[in-house]
Amino acid sequence: MAVVPQKVAQQYRDNVTPRSGIVGDNVASYGLTDNPKASRSLAGDNPGSGRPYGSTDDSLAARVLGDIRHGGSQQSRFPDNTLAARVLGDSRALQQTRSYGASDENMLRNQILETHDTDSRSFAVRPVLHIIEVIFHRATADVPGSNTQISLLTVDPVDEKALHAGLQDMLELPTRIISAIACEVFCKSVASGDVHNTTMDILRLVRHYNWDAKAVLAVAAFAVSYGEFRLVANLYPTNPLAKAVALLKQLPEILELTSGSLKPKLEALFTLVRAKVDVTNVIVEFFDIQRDQYFSADSPETVAFLTLIPTAVYWVIRSTVVSASQILGLTGMGHEYISEAWELSSLAHKLKTIHSHLSGQLDRCYRYIEKKKDEEAFKAISTILESSHLDNSKPLRVLFYAKDDQPPLYDGHSKRRVGIEELRRKVVVLFITGLEIPQEDYTIIHQMYQEKRTYPLKNESQYEMVWVPLEESWTQLMLDRFERSKEEMDWLSVYHPSVVSPVVARYIRHPEKWRFNKKPIFVVLDTQGRVVHKNAMHMMCIWGSVAYPFSETKEKLLWEEETWKMDLLADAIDPRLTSWIQSGKYICLFGGEDIEWIRKFTRSIRETARESNIPLELLYVGKTKPKERIINDINAVIEAEKLATTMEWSYIWYFWLRIESMWYSKGQLLAGKNELAKNDPIMLGIIALLSFGSGTQGWALISRGSLEMTKGTGEHMHTAMVEHGKWKLKENEIGFVPALDEHLRDLRNKTPHHCTSLILPAVGAMPETVACAECGRLMERFTMFRCCAD
């Protein structure tokens, strides 16, 4: 390290200073060699274009302070001739330091850019910066003023890792440039007293290097000298050589002051050093990401960052010059020449502001790169999931990331982790939900899996279900709940939510892909990994395992086989209902929550059945979204008065869930086919039932076994039963159900006033128009928000 001898320091105290304009003068003003080769090899300049670095017979002191030939007889422009004034500049320089206006910044940037003439010279910047961090961390660890609040850097205690990592790269380090910079910051800046010119001179010295290298070289020059200073200070109590050197530098006296009057200044110095290293790190990090294949030099984020770099490098180098002056004040000039703490803090504040701007812009660059990565990954995922393969292994590996080759899935039945191989050449149903699983969806999958476990060899059982929970973010409480939920399941689930990457999650949520939006969906992949259904939940709810392999093609075939009859409504909800159909009995399904109407209607229809001598069975099925308490109360009255047969609340709930699923499933097939939808008997029957179930008033549907059916509101149905005599003759001609259907149409025509509503959840394919189940006219459309707390 270049140290100013005490005798020379005394000359400074006696106002014997060199010419103020020496930094930036031509070669002859230094008394140095004018050999062009020396210039190119040491400073990186072109011949004759800059000042060479290399001494002939001048002493170090002469080159630092200047002799008579260098203008030593001229008076300083600083009246008090203090080192702080000479290093930080006069009042105009201080004003420039504090000002960071747009016009001044542009002017400064232009001056800086004029010094930049990069070529192929380079070195491994990051390893050198790691070494610098180690030096600052170790050199300030035990210095008074360096506390945990302002510690420069947090470095792994095993600094040897950084040292060894950079050892090979250090072989190409331009040490002569670092020495030249050290001469500028520790010697010539003291002579000239102009920090700006010294900074610009260093920029010219490193003009052939990239911007990150410029900053690192400047900080490295200071780190070497500061590290040497701290080595002597640390070793002088125990090492005779270090003690001798320390005595010449008066270190014992200085170190005694570091815990007293110098402590605030040292704290400010350490803050300044930390700030410039932080800025340097951001600059180096920016040039590191240029090696990323998704980096674009033309992106707005990159261009914006590049405009900030020149001035940022300037202030890093300028702070290095100022930091060096403080070390000179400690070792050679005397501690009274150290700058005031507020002056250092002001410069540190500027660097922190620059760091904030750079960090924000760097974050935008990272977001741009991540966006490009996500876009490419999204395209790759789309291609894989939308193509056929030999088997489903590749698509499943894309969906479920096996970190460290660990199995990404968990079998809730066997309580073990399983790999993708368990799903190979099987139909895979992805049960995609949030952490909250609605009861209806859980019930569907539970019933199907019970059947699958009971008949494992059936063709319809050759599928696997995988639970895939998606949330925007996961807290520890949510993760704990996830662990409990997967243990309760009888099917597969992801082992951890992180198995599904953010890009895959985006694909699942994308409105043009799988369209997941909180409400659960069942996405089906066939044995070749093709997506054959983006939501098979409704067909699974309607037909169960009969819907295997749960493809859109299978769904279409199943609907082609169906007609509007009691078998479609009954399925296997209640064994008694199935038995009645097979026996050819007349079956009446009725609902609503008006218990008085239930009493009147059940008595009147039983009387009508007795008059017509037909076997009749009555089954109460409630309404959509039934409340358990209300259903239980109505069931209790019906059973006590023996009005009809009842079902438990859970079966009633499932009955209406299937009707809603029919609406979604059939509606999806008829989407965009308005004319077909208006005349489709199944769709019309589904709409009628959902209209009945949306209110609290009574209604009824009557069928003869699996043959003809009719339906009506509670008022019309009760009136028709009371007026049985008016249509009894017609009944003898065409049958009970057809005759009743004709009479219900007559009643609707005679009483045109009615109010029918249809309430549907705002998900799935919503039709533009819906015809009224009573009169066939188009219904008005409203938006409704409802809270139904039981």
C-alpha distance (Angstrom), angle and dihedral (degrees) to the residues before:
residue distance angle dihedral
M1 . . .
A2 3.80 . .
V3 3.81 108.3 .
V4 3.81 125.0 -174.2
P5 3.86 109.9 -127.8
Q6 3.78 117.5 -123.8
K7 3.85 91.9 -115.2
V8 3.75 91.1 56.4
A9 3.78 90.0 45.7
Q10 3.77 88.3 56.2
Q11 3.81 89.0 55.4
Y12 3.80 87.5 57.5
R13 3.76 91.0 51.1
D14 3.86 87.5 53.3
N15 3.83 90.4 56.0
V16 3.80 93.6 -109.0
T17 3.79 99.7 145.1
P18 3.79 134.6 159.1
R19 3.77 125.5 -114.0
S20 3.81 109.3 -62.7
G21 3.77 95.9 -134.3
I22 3.79 97.2 55.6
V23 3.81 95.6 110.5
G24 3.75 104.7 79.9
D25 3.83 96.2 19.5
N26 3.77 122.5 128.9
V27 3.75 125.9 -84.2
A28 3.81 96.5 -94.6
S29 3.82 92.7 60.2
Y30 3.81 90.7 66.7
G31 3.79 99.4 51.3
L32 3.81 86.5 -129.7
T33 3.76 130.4 136.8
D34 3.77 117.8 -75.0
N35 3.77 94.0 -156.5
P36 3.84 106.4 138.8
K37 3.79 92.3 -149.0
A38 3.76 90.8 56.1
S39 3.76 88.8 50.6
R40 3.80 94.1 52.1
S41 3.78 97.0 43.5
L42 3.79 98.6 45.4
A43 3.77 106.8 30.9
G44 3.77 101.3 23.8
D45 3.82 91.2 -125.2
N46 3.75 128.1 139.8
P47 3.84 115.4 -108.2
G48 3.77 110.8 -75.5
S49 3.79 93.9 -3.1
G50 3.78 99.2 98.3
R51 3.74 144.5 10.9
P52 3.86 115.7 -70.1
Y53 3.75 123.7 -133.2
G54 3.82 115.2 -135.0
S55 3.81 134.6 95.4
T56 3.82 129.4 -132.7
D57 3.76 110.6 -175.8
D58 3.79 104.2 -31.9
S59 3.75 118.1 116.5
L60 3.82 122.3 -121.3
A61 3.78 90.9 -111.6
A62 3.81 90.9 53.3
R63 3.80 90.5 51.3
V64 3.82 92.5 46.4
L65 3.81 99.5 44.2
G66 3.82 102.8 17.9
D67 3.85 128.3 -130.0
I68 3.79 132.4 -122.6
R69 3.81 89.5 -69.2
H70 3.79 89.2 58.0
G71 3.78 94.9 55.3
G72 3.77 99.4 -91.4
S73 3.79 91.4 155.4
Q74 3.79 93.8 62.9
Q75 3.78 119.3 101.8
S76 3.78 121.2 -114.4
R77 3.78 118.7 -109.6
F78 3.82 89.9 -135.4
P79 3.84 110.7 83.1
D80 3.79 96.5 -155.6
N81 3.81 91.5 41.3
T82 3.78 92.3 -148.0
L83 3.80 120.8 161.7
A84 3.80 91.0 -123.3
A85 3.80 90.5 57.3
R86 3.78 92.4 46.5
V87 3.82 93.4 48.0
L88 3.79 101.3 39.5
G89 3.81 94.0 36.6
D90 3.78 131.4 -126.6
S91 3.78 126.6 -55.7
R92 3.78 91.4 -75.4
A93 3.80 91.2 54.2
L94 3.80 90.9 48.1
Q95 3.76 89.6 50.4
Q96 3.79 89.4 51.6
T97 3.80 90.1 50.2
R98 3.78 92.7 53.9
S99 3.80 94.3 43.7
Y100 3.77 117.5 83.1
G101 3.77 99.3 166.0
A102 3.76 123.0 152.0
S103 3.82 97.2 -110.1
D104 3.82 94.5 46.0
E105 3.77 90.3 46.0
N106 3.80 92.6 51.5
M107 3.80 91.1 48.9
L108 3.79 91.0 48.8
R109 3.80 91.7 46.8
N110 3.78 91.5 53.1
Q111 3.80 90.7 51.6
I112 3.80 90.3 50.0
L113 3.79 93.8 47.5
E114 3.79 90.1 53.8
T115 3.82 87.8 64.2
H116 3.82 93.6 52.1
D117 3.79 117.0 98.0
T118 3.78 105.6 147.3
D119 3.79 123.5 -170.9
S120 3.80 135.5 166.7
R121 3.81 95.7 -60.3
S122 3.74 111.4 120.1
F123 3.78 145.8 140.6
A124 3.79 136.8 -167.5
V125 3.79 99.8 -75.1
R126 3.79 101.0 -178.1
P127 3.85 97.3 57.7
V128 3.81 90.0 49.3
L129 3.79 90.2 51.3
H130 3.81 89.1 51.0
I131 3.80 89.7 54.6
I132 3.81 90.1 48.8
E133 3.79 90.0 53.0
V134 3.79 90.6 51.6
I135 3.84 90.8 51.3
F136 3.81 94.2 50.3
H137 3.78 92.7 43.9
R138 3.80 94.6 50.6
A139 3.79 96.3 36.5
T140 3.82 93.9 55.1
A141 3.80 99.6 34.9
D142 3.82 95.1 99.1
V143 3.80 102.3 23.5
P144 3.82 116.6 118.1
G145 3.78 106.9 -111.7
S146 3.79 92.9 36.4
N147 3.81 104.0 100.8
T148 3.77 135.0 156.9
Q149 3.79 91.5 -90.8
I150 3.81 94.5 60.1
S151 3.79 102.5 21.2
L152 3.78 106.7 150.4
L153 3.78 100.9 -130.3
T154 3.76 141.6 -5.7
V155 3.78 106.5 -127.5
D156 3.77 129.8 174.5
P157 3.82 106.9 -97.5
V158 3.77 88.1 -125.0
D159 3.79 93.8 73.8
E160 3.76 89.8 167.3
K161 3.79 88.1 81.7
A162 3.78 89.9 64.7
L163 3.79 91.8 42.1
H164 3.77 94.5 50.9
A165 3.80 92.7 42.1
G166 3.79 90.7 58.3
L167 3.80 98.6 37.8
Q168 3.79 96.8 95.4
D169 3.80 93.3 42.3
M170 3.81 91.3 51.1
L171 3.82 89.5 69.3
E172 3.81 89.1 77.2
L173 3.79 96.1 43.0
P174 3.86 112.1 129.0
T175 3.81 95.4 -125.2
R176 3.80 93.0 169.3
I177 3.79 89.9 60.0
I178 3.80 89.6 50.2
S179 3.81 89.3 51.2
A180 3.79 90.6 49.1
I181 3.81 90.7 51.1
A182 3.81 90.0 48.2
C183 3.79 88.8 54.2
E184 3.78 89.9 52.1
V185 3.79 96.6 47.6
F186 3.81 99.2 37.8
C187 3.77 101.0 34.1
K188 3.76 119.1 17.3
S189 3.80 96.7 38.4
V190 3.80 87.5 59.7
A191 3.78 90.4 50.8
S192 3.80 95.9 48.4
G193 3.77 100.9 33.3
D194 3.84 90.5 -151.7
V195 3.77 111.4 118.3
H196 3.80 94.8 -176.4
N197 3.81 94.2 53.7
T198 3.79 91.1 45.0
T199 3.79 89.9 51.1
M200 3.78 91.7 49.4
D201 3.79 89.7 47.2
I202 3.80 90.5 55.1
L203 3.78 89.8 48.7
R204 3.79 88.6 55.6
L205 3.78 88.8 48.4
V206 3.80 91.5 57.2
R207 3.77 98.1 31.8
H208 3.82 93.9 122.3
Y209 3.82 92.1 59.4
N210 3.75 128.8 82.7
W211 3.80 119.6 -100.1
D212 3.80 96.2 -101.0
A213 3.81 90.4 49.2
K214 3.83 91.0 50.3
A215 3.80 91.6 57.0
V216 3.81 94.7 42.7
L217 3.81 93.4 49.2
A218 3.80 91.7 51.7
V219 3.80 93.6 47.5
A220 3.82 90.2 44.7
A221 3.81 91.1 56.1
F222 3.79 90.3 55.3
A223 3.83 92.9 42.1
V224 3.83 92.1 55.7
S225 3.79 93.7 51.3
Y226 3.77 94.2 42.1
G227 3.79 91.1 47.6
E228 3.82 90.8 52.2
F229 3.79 90.2 49.9
R230 3.81 91.6 51.1
L231 3.80 92.5 46.7
V232 3.81 90.8 57.8
A233 3.78 91.4 44.4
N234 3.81 92.1 50.8
L235 3.81 97.1 44.6
Y236 3.82 102.6 39.7
P237 3.86 95.2 90.6
T238 3.83 92.1 57.6
N239 3.81 108.4 19.3
P240 3.87 117.3 70.7
L241 3.79 92.8 -153.3
A242 3.78 92.7 49.3
K243 3.81 89.8 45.9
A244 3.82 91.8 54.0
V245 3.80 91.9 49.8
A246 3.80 91.5 44.8
L247 3.81 91.7 52.8
L248 3.79 91.0 53.7
K249 3.79 89.0 51.1
Q250 3.85 91.9 44.6
L251 3.80 88.5 -126.5
P252 3.82 96.3 153.6
E253 3.79 90.4 59.3
I254 3.80 92.1 46.0
L255 3.79 95.2 47.0
E256 3.79 89.9 53.5
L257 3.79 88.4 59.6
T258 3.81 95.2 48.5
S259 3.78 91.4 80.5
G260 3.79 92.4 47.6
S261 3.79 131.8 30.8
L262 3.80 94.5 -2.4
K263 3.79 95.9 51.6
P264 3.86 97.0 91.1
K265 3.80 90.7 47.8
L266 3.79 92.2 48.5
E267 3.78 90.8 49.0
A268 3.81 89.4 52.5
L269 3.82 90.0 47.5
F270 3.80 92.9 51.5
T271 3.81 90.0 48.2
L272 3.80 89.4 51.6
V273 3.81 92.8 49.7
R274 3.78 91.4 47.9
A275 3.82 90.6 49.9
K276 3.81 94.3 52.1
V277 3.81 92.0 46.7
D278 3.82 89.0 50.7
V279 3.80 91.0 52.4
T280 3.81 90.7 46.4
N281 3.79 90.5 51.4
V282 3.79 91.9 54.2
I283 3.81 91.9 49.0
V284 3.82 91.8 49.0
E285 3.78 90.6 46.3
F286 3.80 90.4 53.9
F287 3.79 92.0 54.1
D288 3.81 89.3 45.5
I289 3.80 91.9 59.3
Q290 3.81 90.4 54.0
R291 3.78 86.2 78.8
D292 3.79 88.9 63.3
Q293 3.80 110.5 106.4
Y294 3.80 90.4 -134.2
F295 3.80 93.9 54.7
S296 3.80 114.8 114.9
A297 3.79 122.8 -162.6
D298 3.79 89.7 -160.2
S299 3.79 98.3 54.9
P300 3.83 116.2 114.3
E301 3.81 89.2 -122.4
T302 3.82 92.3 56.3
V303 3.79 94.1 44.6
A304 3.79 90.7 50.4
F305 3.82 91.3 51.2
L306 3.79 93.1 47.7
T307 3.79 90.9 55.9
L308 3.81 89.4 58.5
I309 3.81 97.5 48.0
P310 3.84 103.0 76.8
T311 3.80 95.3 55.2
A312 3.81 90.8 40.2
V313 3.82 90.6 55.7
Y314 3.80 89.2 45.6
W315 3.81 92.1 56.0
V316 3.81 92.5 45.1
I317 3.81 89.8 55.0
R318 3.79 92.2 42.3
S319 3.81 91.0 52.1
T320 3.81 88.0 49.8
V321 3.80 89.9 56.2
V322 3.80 90.6 49.1
S323 3.83 92.2 46.0
A324 3.81 90.1 51.3
S325 3.79 90.8 54.1
Q326 3.78 89.8 57.1
I327 3.80 91.7 54.4
L328 3.81 89.2 49.2
G329 3.78 88.1 51.8
L330 3.79 89.7 54.7
T331 3.78 97.1 45.8
G332 3.77 109.9 27.8
M333 3.78 116.8 5.3
G334 3.77 99.7 42.8
H335 3.77 130.0 -102.2
E336 3.78 92.8 -91.1
Y337 3.80 87.0 72.0
I338 3.81 93.0 60.7
S339 3.80 113.8 112.1
E340 3.77 120.7 -105.8
A341 3.78 116.8 -93.0
W342 3.81 93.4 -115.9
E343 3.80 91.4 56.5
L344 3.80 91.5 54.2
S345 3.79 91.3 42.6
S346 3.80 90.6 53.2
L347 3.79 91.3 55.2
A348 3.81 90.9 44.4
H349 3.81 89.3 52.3
K350 3.80 90.3 53.9
L351 3.81 90.5 51.1
K352 3.78 90.7 48.7
T353 3.80 89.4 52.2
I354 3.79 90.3 50.2
H355 3.81 89.7 46.8
S356 3.80 90.1 52.2
H357 3.81 91.6 51.3
L358 3.79 92.8 46.2
S359 3.80 93.9 45.8
G360 3.79 91.6 50.6
Q361 3.78 91.9 49.7
L362 3.81 91.6 44.3
D363 3.79 89.1 53.7
R364 3.80 88.0 54.3
C365 3.80 89.6 51.2
Y366 3.79 90.2 51.3
R367 3.79 90.4 48.9
Y368 3.78 89.8 51.1
I369 3.81 91.0 51.1
E370 3.80 91.7 46.0
K371 3.78 89.2 49.1
K372 3.81 90.9 52.9
K373 3.81 90.5 46.4
D374 3.78 90.9 49.0
E375 3.80 91.8 48.6
E376 3.78 92.4 52.1
A377 3.80 92.6 42.7
F378 3.80 89.1 47.6
K379 3.81 90.4 53.3
A380 3.81 91.3 47.6
I381 3.80 91.9 49.1
S382 3.80 90.7 47.6
T383 3.79 91.2 51.9
I384 3.81 93.4 49.4
L385 3.80 96.4 44.5
E386 3.78 93.3 44.9
S387 3.80 96.8 49.5
S388 3.79 135.4 75.1
H389 3.80 120.9 -109.5
L390 3.77 137.0 -177.2
D391 3.80 87.9 -99.5
N392 3.79 138.2 -14.3
S393 3.82 97.1 -93.3
K394 3.81 97.3 100.4
P395 3.83 97.1 48.6
L396 3.79 91.0 46.2
R397 3.81 91.9 50.7
V398 3.78 87.9 53.0
L399 3.80 91.5 50.8
F400 3.81 96.0 44.4
Y401 3.79 117.4 41.6
A402 3.81 112.7 -148.4
K403 3.81 102.5 -150.0
D404 3.81 113.0 -153.3
D405 3.82 87.3 -3.6
Q406 3.80 90.4 -70.4
P407 3.84 115.9 149.5
P408 3.82 105.7 -94.5
L409 3.81 97.7 -153.3
Y410 3.79 136.4 67.4
D411 3.81 127.4 -147.5
G412 3.81 108.5 -143.2
H413 3.80 91.2 -167.4
S414 3.81 98.1 54.5
K415 3.85 94.3 26.2
R416 3.81 95.0 -130.1
R417 3.80 140.5 112.3
V418 3.78 114.9 -100.5
G419 3.78 134.5 -170.2
I420 3.77 134.3 -134.0
E421 3.82 88.8 -90.9
E422 3.82 88.8 76.9
L423 3.81 89.0 65.9
R424 3.80 98.4 42.2
R425 3.82 113.8 132.8
K426 3.81 91.8 -0.7
V427 3.78 131.1 115.0
V428 3.80 105.1 -104.2
V429 3.80 122.9 -155.3
L430 3.80 113.1 -161.9
F431 3.80 108.7 -150.1
I432 3.83 98.9 -156.0
T433 3.79 116.1 -171.5
G434 3.76 143.2 136.5
L435 3.78 118.4 -99.7
E436 3.80 87.5 -85.3
I437 3.81 109.3 73.9
P438 3.83 114.7 -160.7
Q439 3.77 113.6 -126.2
E440 3.81 94.0 -123.7
D441 3.81 93.2 57.2
Y442 3.79 92.3 44.9
T443 3.81 89.9 50.6
I444 3.81 93.0 52.0
I445 3.77 94.7 51.5
H446 3.81 93.0 41.1
Q447 3.81 92.8 54.2
M448 3.79 92.3 47.1
Y449 3.79 92.8 48.9
Q450 3.78 91.7 49.7
E451 3.80 88.2 56.6
K452 3.81 90.4 44.9
R453 3.81 91.9 53.2
T454 3.82 90.9 46.1
Y455 3.82 94.5 51.3
P456 3.83 105.0 26.3
L457 3.83 94.8 160.8
K458 3.80 96.7 54.2
N459 3.76 115.8 109.7
E460 3.81 89.3 -123.8
S461 3.82 89.5 59.7
Q462 3.81 96.0 60.7
Y463 3.78 96.3 103.5
E464 3.79 137.8 86.9
M465 3.78 130.5 -142.8
V466 3.82 121.6 -143.0
W467 3.81 121.6 -167.7
V468 3.81 111.1 -140.2
P469 3.82 112.4 -175.6
L470 3.82 116.1 -164.6
E471 3.79 126.8 -167.4
E472 3.81 132.1 163.1
S473 3.81 89.3 -121.0
W474 3.79 137.3 -3.3
T475 3.79 126.8 -133.6
Q476 3.77 123.4 -166.3
L477 3.81 90.4 -105.2
M478 3.79 89.6 53.9
L479 3.80 91.4 48.8
D480 3.81 90.4 50.6
R481 3.77 89.7 51.6
F482 3.80 90.5 48.3
E483 3.81 90.1 54.4
R484 3.79 91.5 52.3
S485 3.81 92.6 47.1
K486 3.81 96.0 50.9
E487 3.81 90.4 50.7
E488 3.81 90.5 55.7
M489 3.81 94.1 52.9
D490 3.78 125.0 95.9
W491 3.80 93.1 -152.2
L492 3.80 138.0 56.1
S493 3.79 126.3 -69.1
V494 3.77 136.6 174.2
Y495 3.79 110.0 -81.7
H496 3.81 90.9 -130.9
P497 3.84 132.0 0.3
S498 3.83 89.7 -115.8
V499 3.82 88.6 68.4
V500 3.82 85.1 82.2
S501 3.81 107.4 68.0
P502 3.83 121.2 -139.1
V503 3.81 90.9 -110.7
V504 3.81 91.9 53.3
A505 3.80 89.4 47.1
R506 3.81 89.0 52.5
Y507 3.80 89.9 50.9
I508 3.80 90.4 51.2
R509 3.82 91.4 50.3
H510 3.81 96.6 41.4
P511 3.84 110.7 119.1
E512 3.81 91.0 -135.3
K513 3.81 95.1 46.7
W514 3.81 123.5 39.5
R515 3.82 96.6 -23.1
F516 3.80 97.6 -146.3
N517 3.80 110.2 175.6
K518 3.82 111.5 165.0
K519 3.82 94.4 -69.4
P520 3.83 109.7 99.1
I521 3.79 120.0 -103.6
F522 3.82 133.3 -170.0
V523 3.82 109.5 -140.0
V524 3.80 112.8 -168.9
L525 3.81 126.0 -151.5
D526 3.78 118.4 -169.9
T527 3.79 125.4 -139.8
Q528 3.82 90.7 -81.7
G529 3.77 93.4 51.8
R530 3.82 96.0 -106.0
V531 3.80 118.7 142.5
V532 3.80 102.8 -117.6
H533 3.81 97.2 170.6
K534 3.81 130.2 19.2
N535 3.79 93.0 -160.0
A536 3.78 119.0 11.2
M537 3.80 93.9 164.6
H538 3.81 94.1 106.3
M539 3.79 96.9 48.3
M540 3.81 89.1 46.5
C541 3.80 89.6 51.0
I542 3.82 92.2 49.6
W543 3.81 101.4 42.3
G544 3.82 106.3 12.5
S545 3.80 115.6 -158.7
V546 3.82 90.0 -8.3
A547 3.81 85.5 77.1
Y548 3.84 91.3 66.3
P549 3.05 126.3 162.2
F550 3.82 82.6 32.2
S551 3.80 96.3 -141.4
E552 3.80 127.8 147.8
T553 3.80 87.9 -115.4
K554 3.81 91.0 55.9
E555 3.79 90.5 47.7
K556 3.79 91.4 53.9
L557 3.82 91.5 49.1
L558 3.81 92.2 50.2
W559 3.80 92.0 52.7
E560 3.80 90.8 48.9
E561 3.80 88.1 57.9
E562 3.82 94.3 48.7
T563 3.81 129.3 89.7
W564 3.78 131.1 -175.5
K565 3.79 99.8 -87.8
M566 3.77 140.8 122.0
D567 3.82 93.0 -95.3
L568 3.82 89.9 67.1
L569 3.81 92.0 51.8
A570 3.78 96.6 41.0
D571 3.81 104.3 44.5
A572 3.83 105.6 150.6
I573 3.79 97.7 -41.7
D574 3.80 93.9 117.9
P575 3.85 124.1 10.6
R576 3.82 90.2 -146.5
L577 3.80 90.6 59.6
T578 3.79 91.4 52.3
S579 3.82 90.4 49.1
W580 3.81 92.3 50.9
I581 3.81 90.9 51.7
Q582 3.79 92.4 50.3
S583 3.82 90.1 48.8
G584 3.80 91.8 53.2
K585 3.78 93.9 -121.9
Y586 3.77 124.3 157.8
I587 3.77 107.9 -103.2
C588 3.78 127.0 -160.6
L589 3.80 119.7 -166.3
F590 3.78 111.8 -169.1
G591 3.76 137.0 171.5
G592 3.78 148.8 166.6
E593 3.79 131.1 108.4
D594 3.83 100.6 -103.5
I595 3.78 102.0 112.1
E596 3.84 93.5 -171.3
W597 3.79 91.1 56.0
I598 3.82 89.2 46.9
R599 3.81 89.8 55.4
K600 3.83 93.9 47.7
F601 3.78 95.5 43.4
T602 3.80 98.6 46.4
R603 3.80 91.5 49.8
S604 3.80 93.8 46.6
I605 3.82 94.9 47.7
R606 3.78 91.9 47.4
E607 3.81 88.9 53.1
T608 3.83 90.3 48.9
A609 3.82 91.0 49.6
R610 3.81 89.8 50.7
E611 3.81 90.7 51.0
S612 3.81 91.4 47.9
N613 3.79 92.0 42.5
I614 3.80 94.0 -131.7
P615 3.84 127.4 145.0
L616 3.82 104.7 -113.1
E617 3.79 131.9 -174.1
L618 3.81 123.5 -171.1
L619 3.84 123.4 -153.9
Y620 3.78 124.2 -176.6
V621 3.85 112.5 -141.9
G622 3.82 102.1 170.7
K623 3.83 118.1 -152.7
T624 3.78 141.9 -65.2
K625 3.81 117.1 -64.3
P626 3.81 91.0 12.5
K627 3.77 120.1 -158.4
E628 3.77 110.1 -128.4
R629 3.79 95.4 -140.1
I630 3.81 93.6 50.7
I631 3.82 92.8 46.3
N632 3.80 91.7 49.5
D633 3.83 91.4 50.9
I634 3.81 93.0 49.6
N635 3.81 91.7 45.0
A636 3.79 89.5 52.5
V637 3.83 91.9 55.0
I638 3.81 93.3 44.9
E639 3.80 92.6 49.8
A640 3.80 94.2 43.6
E641 3.82 92.6 51.3
K642 3.83 92.8 36.1
L643 3.78 91.4 -127.7
A644 3.84 97.5 146.3
T645 3.80 146.3 -33.2
T646 3.79 116.8 -70.2
M647 3.80 137.5 -156.7
E648 3.78 129.3 -148.3
W649 3.79 117.6 -97.1
S650 3.84 92.5 -106.4
Y651 3.84 92.0 56.8
I652 3.79 91.5 47.4
W653 3.79 89.6 49.9
Y654 3.82 90.7 50.5
F655 3.80 92.2 47.1
W656 3.80 91.2 59.8
L657 3.79 92.4 40.6
R658 3.81 88.5 60.3
I659 3.81 91.1 49.2
E660 3.80 90.2 53.1
S661 3.80 90.2 47.3
M662 3.80 89.1 52.9
W663 3.79 88.0 54.0
Y664 3.80 92.6 53.3
S665 3.79 96.3 40.1
K666 3.79 97.6 44.9
G667 3.79 91.3 38.5
Q668 3.80 90.7 55.4
L669 3.81 90.8 55.2
L670 3.80 91.3 48.2
A671 3.81 95.2 43.3
G672 3.80 109.5 134.9
K673 3.83 91.4 11.6
N674 3.80 100.2 98.8
E675 3.80 96.3 162.7
L676 3.80 92.4 51.9
A677 3.79 91.4 46.5
K678 3.83 91.9 52.1
N679 3.81 91.9 55.2
D680 3.79 101.5 33.3
P681 3.84 106.5 115.7
I682 3.79 93.8 -154.3
M683 3.81 92.9 50.9
L684 3.80 91.3 45.7
G685 3.81 90.7 50.4
I686 3.82 92.0 48.2
I687 3.83 91.4 50.3
A688 3.81 90.8 48.4
L689 3.81 93.2 51.9
L690 3.81 92.4 46.2
S691 3.81 89.1 49.3
F692 3.80 90.3 52.2
G693 3.78 92.1 45.5
S694 3.81 93.8 49.4
G695 3.82 92.8 70.0
T696 3.78 136.4 52.8
Q697 3.81 96.5 -124.0
G698 3.76 121.5 103.0
W699 3.79 126.1 -93.2
A700 3.79 138.3 167.2
L701 3.80 142.1 -155.2
I702 3.81 120.5 -160.8
S703 3.82 126.9 -164.4
R704 3.79 137.7 173.8
G705 3.78 102.8 -133.7
S706 3.78 107.9 -66.5
L707 3.80 93.0 -27.6
E708 3.82 131.8 82.6
M709 3.81 122.6 -1.9
T710 3.78 138.1 -168.0
K711 3.78 134.0 -175.5
G712 3.79 142.0 -170.4
T713 3.76 147.9 160.2
G714 3.76 119.5 -75.5
E715 3.82 93.6 -106.3
H716 3.79 94.5 51.1
M717 3.80 93.3 43.0
H718 3.81 93.1 52.3
T719 3.82 91.6 45.8
A720 3.80 90.8 49.9
M721 3.80 91.2 52.7
V722 3.79 91.6 48.6
E723 3.83 90.0 48.7
H724 3.79 93.4 47.8
G725 3.76 91.2 129.8
K726 3.82 91.3 63.6
W727 3.78 94.0 62.4
K728 3.81 101.8 26.2
L729 3.80 92.8 100.7
K730 3.79 90.1 52.3
E731 3.78 87.8 49.8
N732 3.78 90.2 58.4
E733 3.80 89.2 54.0
I734 3.82 104.3 43.7
G735 3.79 105.2 10.2
F736 3.80 138.1 -95.3
V737 3.80 100.7 -75.7
P738 3.84 98.1 43.0
A739 3.80 91.2 46.9
L740 3.78 91.8 48.7
D741 3.79 89.8 48.9
E742 3.84 91.4 54.0
H743 3.79 92.0 49.3
L744 3.83 91.6 49.4
R745 3.83 89.3 53.9
D746 3.80 89.7 51.7
L747 3.81 90.6 50.6
R748 3.82 91.0 50.8
N749 3.79 90.6 50.8
K750 3.80 92.5 49.4
T751 3.81 93.6 48.3
P752 3.82 104.4 40.2
H753 3.80 93.7 166.6
H754 3.77 111.6 94.2
C755 3.80 139.9 134.0
T756 3.79 116.9 -139.9
S757 3.81 125.3 175.5
L758 3.80 132.7 -168.9
I759 3.81 117.0 -160.6
L760 3.80 117.3 -166.4
P761 3.81 131.5 170.1
A762 3.82 110.9 -104.3
V763 3.82 94.8 -114.5
G764 3.77 134.3 94.2
A765 3.78 126.2 26.2
M766 3.81 108.0 -24.0
P767 3.82 116.0 -160.3
E768 3.78 120.0 -126.4
T769 3.80 91.6 -132.1
V770 3.82 136.5 18.3
A771 3.80 125.3 -165.6
C772 3.80 119.4 -133.4
A773 3.81 113.7 -103.8
E774 3.83 90.8 -138.5
C775 3.80 105.4 45.2
G776 3.81 106.2 6.7
R777 3.80 95.1 -122.0
L778 3.81 119.8 134.6
M779 3.78 112.6 -89.8
E780 3.79 123.5 -130.4
R781 3.77 115.9 -109.8
F782 3.82 123.0 -129.3
T783 3.78 136.5 169.8
M784 3.78 114.2 -127.0
F785 3.80 132.6 -170.1
R786 3.77 115.2 -162.8
C787 3.79 137.4 -179.4
C788 3.78 114.0 -165.8
A789 3.79 109.1 -176.5
D790 3.79 109.9 -178.6
